[in-house]
Amino acid sequence: MTVKLNKRAFEHAKSLIEKGQTVMDERDDWSEHEPTAAQENEYLKEHGWDEYGQWYLGLDDEMGDETKGHYKFPYGDFRRVHRCGVISAEVRAAQQDYEDIKNAAAELHKLLDGDHA
């Protein structure tokens, strides 16, 4: 499996953060805030794969573009960036040695926490 950074999703997340479309929750909240399979299906039905993909920092190139398995490391609820989702993506990417995704999530984490240095 080769998972790489989804640059469009990274730019989308930065744009949402700049607009203040965020939830400043804690890391452990992600299990309750992460979209359910039913919410994912509803979003896909209404918006399609292109927009769906903007909510996932990773892309698995061994999976078809129009499969849920292609998209990894979610960071939001299809409306807002969740701090807990960003932190979860950062930690999981580090554990799986996906440096580009870990670094992107770390940058988003800093933006969320107001550390622009």
Secondary structure, DSSP 8 states (H G I E B T S, - for coil): --EEE-HHHHHHHHHHHHTT-EE---GGGHHHHS--HHHHHHHHHHHHHHHHHTTEEEEETTS-TTSGGGEEEE-BSSSSEEHHHHHHHHHHHHHTT-HHHHHHHHHHHHHHTT---
